[in-house]
Amino acid sequence: MILTYLRMFAALGLVIGLIYAAAAFARKRQGKPGILSMLAYQGFGPKKGIALMRLGKDVLLVGVTPTELKLMKIYSSRELELEGPGTPERKGRNEL
């Protein structure tokens, strides 16, 4: 009977160890940047809004509704500089 309990606790320990290993693997994999990243999102109602997304060197303006995503405009990295935390502000021609 004691042998049965020992086997049960060993199996439970193995399952818990596998769960921790899977969580560590998922956490490590999640930290890698992908090709597509979300820069900003502005909601206009339940499940409706616009999103600014970076895809490679381009910035995409996308309309979001519950049934579709619609590409509204594509900006090149040279054409658009984002202002905000961590990004330098663009100076006008007279401010140089």
Backbone as XML, in Angstrom:
<?xml version="1.0"?>
<chain id="A" units="angstrom">
  <residue number="1" name="MET">
    <atom name="N" x="0.816" y="-1.183" z="0.000"/>
    <atom name="CA" x="0.000" y="0.000" z="0.000"/>
    <atom name="C" x="0.873" y="1.265" z="0.000"/>
  </residue>
  <residue number="2" name="ILE">
    <atom name="N" x="1.945" y="1.266" z="0.764"/>
    <atom name="CA" x="2.864" y="2.408" z="0.790"/>
    <atom name="C" x="3.529" y="2.551" z="-0.571"/>
  </residue>
  <residue number="3" name="LEU">
    <atom name="N" x="3.826" y="1.450" z="-1.222"/>
    <atom name="CA" x="4.431" y="1.474" z="-2.551"/>
    <atom name="C" x="3.488" y="2.148" z="-3.564"/>
  </residue>
  <residue number="4" name="THR">
    <atom name="N" x="2.211" y="1.928" z="-3.443"/>
    <atom name="CA" x="1.217" y="2.550" z="-4.331"/>
    <atom name="C" x="1.203" y="4.065" z="-4.143"/>
  </residue>
  <residue number="5" name="TYR">
    <atom name="N" x="1.247" y="4.509" z="-2.877"/>
    <atom name="CA" x="1.283" y="5.947" z="-2.614"/>
    <atom name="C" x="2.569" y="6.572" z="-3.150"/>
  </residue>
  <residue number="6" name="LEU">
    <atom name="N" x="3.689" y="5.895" z="-3.001"/>
    <atom name="CA" x="4.952" y="6.418" z="-3.525"/>
    <atom name="C" x="4.903" y="6.556" z="-5.043"/>
  </residue>
  <residue number="7" name="ARG">
    <atom name="N" x="4.333" y="5.572" z="-5.713"/>
    <atom name="CA" x="4.202" y="5.647" z="-7.177"/>
    <atom name="C" x="3.287" y="6.804" z="-7.570"/>
  </residue>
  <residue number="8" name="MET">
    <atom name="N" x="2.200" y="6.985" z="-6.826"/>
    <atom name="CA" x="1.266" y="8.058" z="-7.129"/>
    <atom name="C" x="1.947" y="9.426" z="-6.966"/>
  </residue>
  <residue number="9" name="PHE">
    <atom name="N" x="2.701" y="9.643" z="-5.880"/>
    <atom name="CA" x="3.396" y="10.909" z="-5.671"/>
    <atom name="C" x="4.508" y="11.125" z="-6.698"/>
  </residue>
  <residue number="10" name="ALA">
    <atom name="N" x="5.177" y="10.059" z="-7.107"/>
    <atom name="CA" x="6.208" y="10.176" z="-8.143"/>
    <atom name="C" x="5.570" y="10.589" z="-9.470"/>
  </residue>
  <residue number="11" name="ALA">
    <atom name="N" x="4.438" y="9.987" z="-9.819"/>
    <atom name="CA" x="3.742" y="10.349" z="-11.054"/>
    <atom name="C" x="3.241" y="11.796" z="-10.991"/>
  </residue>
  <residue number="12" name="LEU">
    <atom name="N" x="2.715" y="12.191" z="-9.842"/>
    <atom name="CA" x="2.253" y="13.565" z="-9.669"/>
    <atom name="C" x="3.413" y="14.553" z="-9.803"/>
  </residue>
  <residue number="13" name="GLY">
    <atom name="N" x="4.546" y="14.237" z="-9.210"/>
    <atom name="CA" x="5.732" y="15.080" z="-9.332"/>
    <atom name="C" x="6.204" y="15.189" z="-10.777"/>
  </residue>
  <residue number="14" name="LEU">
    <atom name="N" x="6.130" y="14.088" z="-11.521"/>
    <atom name="CA" x="6.514" y="14.099" z="-12.930"/>
    <atom name="C" x="5.582" y="14.992" z="-13.739"/>
  </residue>
  <residue number="15" name="VAL">
    <atom name="N" x="4.286" y="14.895" z="-13.498"/>
    <atom name="CA" x="3.316" y="15.725" z="-14.219"/>
    <atom name="C" x="3.527" y="17.202" z="-13.897"/>
  </residue>
  <residue number="16" name="ILE">
    <atom name="N" x="3.730" y="17.542" z="-12.642"/>
    <atom name="CA" x="3.969" y="18.932" z="-12.256"/>
    <atom name="C" x="5.270" y="19.447" z="-12.883"/>
  </residue>
  <residue number="17" name="GLY">
    <atom name="N" x="6.296" y="18.621" z="-12.917"/>
    <atom name="CA" x="7.550" y="19.002" z="-13.558"/>
    <atom name="C" x="7.374" y="19.266" z="-15.049"/>
  </residue>
  <residue number="18" name="LEU">
    <atom name="N" x="6.580" y="18.444" z="-15.725"/>
    <atom name="CA" x="6.321" y="18.664" z="-17.151"/>
    <atom name="C" x="5.543" y="19.954" z="-17.390"/>
  </residue>
  <residue number="19" name="ILE">
    <atom name="N" x="4.617" y="20.274" z="-16.491"/>
    <atom name="CA" x="3.866" y="21.532" z="-16.615"/>
    <atom name="C" x="4.806" y="22.723" z="-16.460"/>
  </residue>
  <residue number="20" name="TYR">
    <atom name="N" x="5.700" y="22.691" z="-15.486"/>
    <atom name="CA" x="6.665" y="23.776" z="-15.305"/>
    <atom name="C" x="7.601" y="23.893" z="-16.501"/>
  </residue>
  <residue number="21" name="ALA">
    <atom name="N" x="8.044" y="22.786" z="-17.062"/>
    <atom name="CA" x="8.921" y="22.815" z="-18.232"/>
    <atom name="C" x="8.203" y="23.416" z="-19.438"/>
  </residue>
  <residue number="22" name="ALA">
    <atom name="N" x="6.935" y="23.049" z="-19.637"/>
    <atom name="CA" x="6.167" y="23.602" z="-20.753"/>
    <atom name="C" x="5.941" y="25.103" z="-20.566"/>
  </residue>
  <residue number="23" name="ALA">
    <atom name="N" x="5.684" y="25.541" z="-19.341"/>
    <atom name="CA" x="5.492" y="26.968" z="-19.068"/>
    <atom name="C" x="6.774" y="27.757" z="-19.309"/>
  </residue>
  <residue number="24" name="ALA">
    <atom name="N" x="7.912" y="27.204" z="-18.898"/>
    <atom name="CA" x="9.195" y="27.882" z="-19.122"/>
    <atom name="C" x="9.491" y="27.985" z="-20.612"/>
  </residue>
  <residue number="25" name="PHE">
    <atom name="N" x="9.204" y="26.937" z="-21.366"/>
    <atom name="CA" x="9.423" y="26.954" z="-22.813"/>
    <atom name="C" x="8.527" y="28.000" z="-23.474"/>
  </residue>
  <residue number="26" name="ALA">
    <atom name="N" x="7.260" y="28.063" z="-23.078"/>
    <atom name="CA" x="6.333" y="29.032" z="-23.663"/>
    <atom name="C" x="6.743" y="30.459" z="-23.312"/>
  </residue>
  <residue number="27" name="ARG">
    <atom name="N" x="7.196" y="30.694" z="-22.092"/>
    <atom name="CA" x="7.629" y="32.022" z="-21.669"/>
    <atom name="C" x="8.855" y="32.464" z="-22.453"/>
  </residue>
  <residue number="28" name="LYS">
    <atom name="N" x="9.786" y="31.560" z="-22.678"/>
    <atom name="CA" x="10.993" y="31.885" z="-23.422"/>
    <atom name="C" x="10.667" y="32.177" z="-24.879"/>
  </residue>
  <residue number="29" name="ARG">
    <atom name="N" x="9.765" y="31.432" z="-25.451"/>
    <atom name="CA" x="9.398" y="31.605" z="-26.857"/>
    <atom name="C" x="8.582" y="32.874" z="-27.065"/>
  </residue>
  <residue number="30" name="GLN">
    <atom name="N" x="7.812" y="33.283" z="-26.084"/>
    <atom name="CA" x="6.959" y="34.455" z="-26.188"/>
    <atom name="C" x="7.782" y="35.742" z="-26.252"/>
  </residue>
  <residue number="31" name="GLY">
    <atom name="N" x="8.950" y="35.766" z="-25.685"/>
    <atom name="CA" x="9.768" y="36.962" z="-25.642"/>
    <atom name="C" x="10.403" y="37.338" z="-26.966"/>
  </residue>
  <residue number="32" name="LYS">
    <atom name="N" x="10.433" y="36.441" z="-27.936"/>
    <atom name="CA" x="11.060" y="36.738" z="-29.221"/>
    <atom name="C" x="10.146" y="37.642" z="-30.044"/>
  </residue>
  <residue number="33" name="PRO">
    <atom name="N" x="10.721" y="38.724" z="-30.604"/>
    <atom name="CA" x="9.879" y="39.602" z="-31.421"/>
    <atom name="C" x="9.521" y="38.936" z="-32.746"/>
  </residue>
  <residue number="34" name="GLY">
    <atom name="N" x="8.308" y="39.135" z="-33.171"/>
    <atom name="CA" x="7.853" y="38.580" z="-34.432"/>
    <atom name="C" x="7.991" y="39.591" z="-35.555"/>
  </residue>
  <residue number="35" name="ILE">
    <atom name="N" x="7.543" y="39.221" z="-36.720"/>
    <atom name="CA" x="7.621" y="40.107" z="-37.877"/>
    <atom name="C" x="6.551" y="41.194" z="-37.807"/>
  </residue>
  <residue number="36" name="LEU">
    <atom name="N" x="5.468" y="40.938" z="-37.064"/>
    <atom name="CA" x="4.356" y="41.877" z="-36.959"/>
    <atom name="C" x="4.225" y="42.324" z="-35.511"/>
  </residue>
  <residue number="37" name="SER">
    <atom name="N" x="4.168" y="43.648" z="-35.289"/>
    <atom name="CA" x="4.001" y="44.140" z="-33.916"/>
    <atom name="C" x="2.968" y="45.263" z="-33.894"/>
  </residue>
  <residue number="38" name="MET">
    <atom name="N" x="2.222" y="45.327" z="-32.798"/>
    <atom name="CA" x="1.180" y="46.335" z="-32.612"/>
    <atom name="C" x="1.811" y="47.588" z="-32.025"/>
  </residue>
  <residue number="39" name="LEU">
    <atom name="N" x="1.630" y="48.721" z="-32.688"/>
    <atom name="CA" x="2.164" y="49.987" z="-32.192"/>
    <atom name="C" x="1.125" y="50.749" z="-31.382"/>
  </residue>
  <residue number="40" name="ALA">
    <atom name="N" x="-0.113" y="50.774" z="-31.874"/>
    <atom name="CA" x="-1.174" y="51.510" z="-31.173"/>
    <atom name="C" x="-2.529" y="50.969" z="-31.596"/>
  </residue>
  <residue number="41" name="TYR">
    <atom name="N" x="-3.516" y="51.149" z="-30.724"/>
    <atom name="CA" x="-4.896" y="50.767" z="-31.034"/>
    <atom name="C" x="-5.829" y="51.793" z="-30.422"/>
  </residue>
  <residue number="42" name="GLN">
    <atom name="N" x="-6.796" y="52.255" z="-31.214"/>
    <atom name="CA" x="-7.804" y="53.182" z="-30.716"/>
    <atom name="C" x="-9.175" y="52.570" z="-30.959"/>
  </residue>
  <residue number="43" name="GLY">
    <atom name="N" x="-9.882" y="52.268" z="-29.889"/>
    <atom name="CA" x="-11.202" y="51.675" z="-30.005"/>
    <atom name="C" x="-12.269" y="52.733" z="-30.209"/>
  </residue>
  <residue number="44" name="PHE">
    <atom name="N" x="-13.301" y="52.370" z="-30.992"/>
    <atom name="CA" x="-14.421" y="53.276" z="-31.240"/>
    <atom name="C" x="-15.747" y="52.659" z="-30.840"/>
  </residue>
  <residue number="45" name="GLY">
    <atom name="N" x="-15.716" y="51.600" z="-30.096"/>
    <atom name="CA" x="-16.919" y="50.909" z="-29.675"/>
    <atom name="C" x="-16.567" y="49.459" z="-29.394"/>
  </residue>
  <residue number="46" name="PRO">
    <atom name="N" x="-17.578" y="48.662" z="-29.092"/>
    <atom name="CA" x="-17.296" y="47.248" z="-28.824"/>
    <atom name="C" x="-16.718" y="46.559" z="-30.069"/>
  </residue>
  <residue number="47" name="LYS">
    <atom name="N" x="-15.481" y="46.101" z="-29.958"/>
    <atom name="CA" x="-14.801" y="45.350" z="-31.015"/>
    <atom name="C" x="-14.654" y="46.132" z="-32.313"/>
  </residue>
  <residue number="48" name="LYS">
    <atom name="N" x="-14.579" y="47.461" z="-32.242"/>
    <atom name="CA" x="-14.382" y="48.303" z="-33.416"/>
    <atom name="C" x="-13.283" y="49.298" z="-33.114"/>
  </residue>
  <residue number="49" name="GLY">
    <atom name="N" x="-12.427" y="49.549" z="-34.088"/>
    <atom name="CA" x="-11.378" y="50.529" z="-33.896"/>
    <atom name="C" x="-10.394" y="50.526" z="-35.035"/>
  </residue>
  <residue number="50" name="ILE">
    <atom name="N" x="-9.292" y="51.227" z="-34.831"/>
    <atom name="CA" x="-8.207" y="51.232" z="-35.798"/>
    <atom name="C" x="-6.925" y="50.837" z="-35.083"/>
  </residue>
  <residue number="51" name="ALA">
    <atom name="N" x="-6.043" y="50.197" z="-35.824"/>
    <atom name="CA" x="-4.778" y="49.735" z="-35.260"/>
    <atom name="C" x="-3.639" y="50.214" z="-36.142"/>
  </residue>
  <residue number="52" name="LEU">
    <atom name="N" x="-2.541" y="50.568" z="-35.523"/>
    <atom name="CA" x="-1.314" y="50.922" z="-36.210"/>
    <atom name="C" x="-0.337" y="49.794" z="-35.937"/>
  </residue>
  <residue number="53" name="MET">
    <atom name="N" x="0.109" y="49.112" z="-36.999"/>
    <atom name="CA" x="0.936" y="47.923" z="-36.844"/>
    <atom name="C" x="2.200" y="48.056" z="-37.686"/>
  </residue>
  <residue number="54" name="ARG">
    <atom name="N" x="3.318" y="47.543" z="-37.153"/>
    <atom name="CA" x="4.570" y="47.549" z="-37.903"/>
    <atom name="C" x="4.774" y="46.162" z="-38.508"/>
  </residue>
  <residue number="55" name="LEU">
    <atom name="N" x="5.007" y="46.130" z="-39.819"/>
    <atom name="CA" x="5.284" y="44.910" z="-40.550"/>
    <atom name="C" x="6.589" y="45.128" z="-41.285"/>
  </residue>
  <residue number="56" name="GLY">
    <atom name="N" x="7.668" y="44.581" z="-40.738"/>
    <atom name="CA" x="8.984" y="44.828" z="-41.326"/>
    <atom name="C" x="9.335" y="46.293" z="-41.177"/>
  </residue>
  <residue number="57" name="LYS">
    <atom name="N" x="9.572" y="46.974" z="-42.309"/>
    <atom name="CA" x="9.899" y="48.401" z="-42.281"/>
    <atom name="C" x="8.696" y="49.276" z="-42.579"/>
  </residue>
  <residue number="58" name="ASP">
    <atom name="N" x="7.547" y="48.676" z="-42.823"/>
    <atom name="CA" x="6.339" y="49.429" z="-43.129"/>
    <atom name="C" x="5.432" y="49.521" z="-41.908"/>
  </residue>
  <residue number="59" name="VAL">
    <atom name="N" x="4.625" y="50.572" z="-41.860"/>
    <atom name="CA" x="3.634" y="50.761" z="-40.811"/>
    <atom name="C" x="2.262" y="50.731" z="-41.478"/>
  </residue>
  <residue number="60" name="LEU">
    <atom name="N" x="1.383" y="49.859" z="-40.980"/>
    <atom name="CA" x="0.066" y="49.664" z="-41.573"/>
    <atom name="C" x="-1.011" y="50.279" z="-40.681"/>
  </residue>
  <residue number="61" name="LEU">
    <atom name="N" x="-1.942" y="50.989" z="-41.286"/>
    <atom name="CA" x="-3.117" y="51.486" z="-40.588"/>
    <atom name="C" x="-4.264" y="50.555" z="-40.962"/>
  </residue>
  <residue number="62" name="VAL">
    <atom name="N" x="-4.835" y="49.863" z="-39.969"/>
    <atom name="CA" x="-5.822" y="48.812" z="-40.213"/>
    <atom name="C" x="-7.109" y="49.138" z="-39.469"/>
  </residue>
  <residue number="63" name="GLY">
    <atom name="N" x="-8.239" y="49.045" z="-40.170"/>
    <atom name="CA" x="-9.553" y="49.169" z="-39.548"/>
    <atom name="C" x="-9.990" y="47.809" z="-39.029"/>
  </residue>
  <residue number="64" name="VAL">
    <atom name="N" x="-10.523" y="47.775" z="-37.811"/>
    <atom name="CA" x="-10.892" y="46.511" z="-37.166"/>
    <atom name="C" x="-12.379" y="46.536" z="-36.843"/>
  </residue>
  <residue number="65" name="THR">
    <atom name="N" x="-13.111" y="45.507" z="-37.297"/>
    <atom name="CA" x="-14.512" y="45.305" z="-36.937"/>
    <atom name="C" x="-14.664" y="43.859" z="-36.481"/>
  </residue>
  <residue number="66" name="PRO">
    <atom name="N" x="-15.818" y="43.489" z="-35.940"/>
    <atom name="CA" x="-15.986" y="42.101" z="-35.497"/>
    <atom name="C" x="-15.871" y="41.076" z="-36.627"/>
  </residue>
  <residue number="67" name="THR">
    <atom name="N" x="-16.134" y="41.497" z="-37.863"/>
    <atom name="CA" x="-16.135" y="40.527" z="-38.961"/>
    <atom name="C" x="-14.964" y="40.646" z="-39.918"/>
  </residue>
  <residue number="68" name="GLU">
    <atom name="N" x="-14.206" y="41.747" z="-39.877"/>
    <atom name="CA" x="-13.111" y="41.890" z="-40.837"/>
    <atom name="C" x="-12.024" y="42.840" z="-40.346"/>
  </residue>
  <residue number="69" name="LEU">
    <atom name="N" x="-10.881" y="42.726" z="-41.002"/>
    <atom name="CA" x="-9.784" y="43.670" z="-40.882"/>
    <atom name="C" x="-9.622" y="44.313" z="-42.247"/>
  </residue>
  <residue number="70" name="LYS">
    <atom name="N" x="-9.520" y="45.646" z="-42.298"/>
    <atom name="CA" x="-9.407" y="46.316" z="-43.579"/>
    <atom name="C" x="-8.178" y="47.215" z="-43.566"/>
  </residue>
  <residue number="71" name="LEU">
    <atom name="N" x="-7.292" y="47.005" z="-44.538"/>
    <atom name="CA" x="-6.098" y="47.823" z="-44.672"/>
    <atom name="C" x="-6.504" y="49.192" z="-45.191"/>
  </residue>
  <residue number="72" name="MET">
    <atom name="N" x="-6.175" y="50.235" z="-44.422"/>
    <atom name="CA" x="-6.575" y="51.585" z="-44.807"/>
    <atom name="C" x="-5.436" y="52.333" z="-45.482"/>
  </residue>
  <residue number="73" name="LYS">
    <atom name="N" x="-4.208" y="52.170" z="-44.976"/>
    <atom name="CA" x="-3.073" y="52.874" z="-45.565"/>
    <atom name="C" x="-1.781" y="52.192" z="-45.147"/>
  </residue>
  <residue number="74" name="ILE">
    <atom name="N" x="-0.777" y="52.270" z="-46.017"/>
    <atom name="CA" x="0.560" y="51.759" z="-45.728"/>
    <atom name="C" x="1.522" y="52.939" z="-45.728"/>
  </residue>
  <residue number="75" name="TYR">
    <atom name="N" x="2.263" y="53.078" z="-44.637"/>
    <atom name="CA" x="3.287" y="54.112" z="-44.535"/>
    <atom name="C" x="4.651" y="53.445" z="-44.571"/>
  </residue>
  <residue number="76" name="SER">
    <atom name="N" x="5.616" y="54.061" z="-45.270"/>
    <atom name="CA" x="6.985" y="53.545" z="-45.216"/>
    <atom name="C" x="7.648" y="54.095" z="-43.959"/>
  </residue>
  <residue number="77" name="SER">
    <atom name="N" x="8.742" y="53.482" z="-43.538"/>
    <atom name="CA" x="9.408" y="53.927" z="-42.315"/>
    <atom name="C" x="9.986" y="55.328" z="-42.483"/>
  </residue>
  <residue number="78" name="ARG">
    <atom name="N" x="10.361" y="55.705" z="-43.693"/>
    <atom name="CA" x="10.890" y="57.051" z="-43.919"/>
    <atom name="C" x="9.771" y="58.094" z="-43.925"/>
  </residue>
  <residue number="79" name="GLU">
    <atom name="N" x="8.569" y="57.676" z="-44.307"/>
    <atom name="CA" x="7.447" y="58.597" z="-44.442"/>
    <atom name="C" x="6.809" y="58.956" z="-43.105"/>
  </residue>
  <residue number="80" name="LEU">
    <atom name="N" x="6.938" y="58.078" z="-42.119"/>
    <atom name="CA" x="6.227" y="58.262" z="-40.849"/>
    <atom name="C" x="7.181" y="58.047" z="-39.692"/>
  </residue>
  <residue number="81" name="GLU">
    <atom name="N" x="7.228" y="59.011" z="-38.789"/>
    <atom name="CA" x="7.953" y="58.855" z="-37.535"/>
    <atom name="C" x="6.939" y="58.968" z="-36.420"/>
  </residue>
  <residue number="82" name="LEU">
    <atom name="N" x="6.922" y="57.974" z="-35.528"/>
    <atom name="CA" x="5.968" y="57.988" z="-34.424"/>
    <atom name="C" x="6.526" y="58.783" z="-33.267"/>
  </residue>
  <residue number="83" name="GLU">
    <atom name="N" x="5.696" y="59.642" z="-32.688"/>
    <atom name="CA" x="6.087" y="60.388" z="-31.504"/>
    <atom name="C" x="5.484" y="59.710" z="-30.299"/>
  </residue>
  <residue number="84" name="GLY">
    <atom name="N" x="6.230" y="59.637" z="-29.242"/>
    <atom name="CA" x="5.724" y="59.021" z="-28.030"/>
    <atom name="C" x="6.870" y="58.584" z="-27.161"/>
  </residue>
  <residue number="85" name="PRO">
    <atom name="N" x="6.584" y="57.837" z="-26.100"/>
    <atom name="CA" x="7.636" y="57.403" z="-25.193"/>
    <atom name="C" x="8.655" y="56.537" z="-25.912"/>
  </residue>
  <residue number="86" name="GLY">
    <atom name="N" x="9.901" y="56.886" z="-25.781"/>
    <atom name="CA" x="10.971" y="56.075" z="-26.357"/>
    <atom name="C" x="11.281" y="56.392" z="-27.801"/>
  </residue>
  <residue number="87" name="THR">
    <atom name="N" x="10.564" y="57.325" z="-28.426"/>
    <atom name="CA" x="10.868" y="57.692" z="-29.807"/>
    <atom name="C" x="11.169" y="59.173" z="-29.861"/>
  </residue>
  <residue number="88" name="PRO">
    <atom name="N" x="12.203" y="59.551" z="-30.607"/>
    <atom name="CA" x="12.526" y="60.971" z="-30.704"/>
    <atom name="C" x="11.456" y="61.706" z="-31.499"/>
  </residue>
  <residue number="89" name="GLU">
    <atom name="N" x="11.179" y="62.942" z="-31.106"/>
    <atom name="CA" x="10.173" y="63.724" z="-31.812"/>
    <atom name="C" x="10.787" y="64.312" z="-33.067"/>
  </residue>
  <residue number="90" name="ARG">
    <atom name="N" x="9.984" y="64.429" z="-34.112"/>
    <atom name="CA" x="10.438" y="65.003" z="-35.366"/>
    <atom name="C" x="10.433" y="66.517" z="-35.213"/>
  </residue>
  <residue number="91" name="LYS">
    <atom name="N" x="11.516" y="67.151" z="-35.652"/>
    <atom name="CA" x="11.600" y="68.601" z="-35.581"/>
    <atom name="C" x="11.196" y="69.173" z="-36.933"/>
  </residue>
  <residue number="92" name="GLY">
    <atom name="N" x="10.491" y="70.295" z="-36.893"/>
    <atom name="CA" x="10.105" y="70.975" z="-38.127"/>
    <atom name="C" x="11.309" y="71.636" z="-38.770"/>
  </residue>
  <residue number="93" name="ARG">
    <atom name="N" x="11.150" y="72.096" z="-39.988"/>
    <atom name="CA" x="12.273" y="72.691" z="-40.716"/>
    <atom name="C" x="12.772" y="73.957" z="-40.031"/>
  </residue>
  <residue number="94" name="ASN">
    <atom name="N" x="11.871" y="74.711" z="-39.400"/>
    <atom name="CA" x="12.277" y="75.969" z="-38.765"/>
    <atom name="C" x="12.903" y="75.741" z="-37.391"/>
  </residue>
  <residue number="95" name="GLU">
    <atom name="N" x="12.800" y="74.550" z="-36.832"/>
    <atom name="CA" x="13.304" y="74.286" z="-35.481"/>
    <atom name="C" x="14.725" y="73.718" z="-35.475"/>
  </residue>
  <residue number="96" name="LEU">
    <atom name="N" x="15.329" y="73.579" z="-36.640"/>
    <atom name="CA" x="16.701" y="73.035" z="-36.679"/>
    <atom name="C" x="17.629" y="74.056" z="-36.185"/>
  </residue>
</chain>
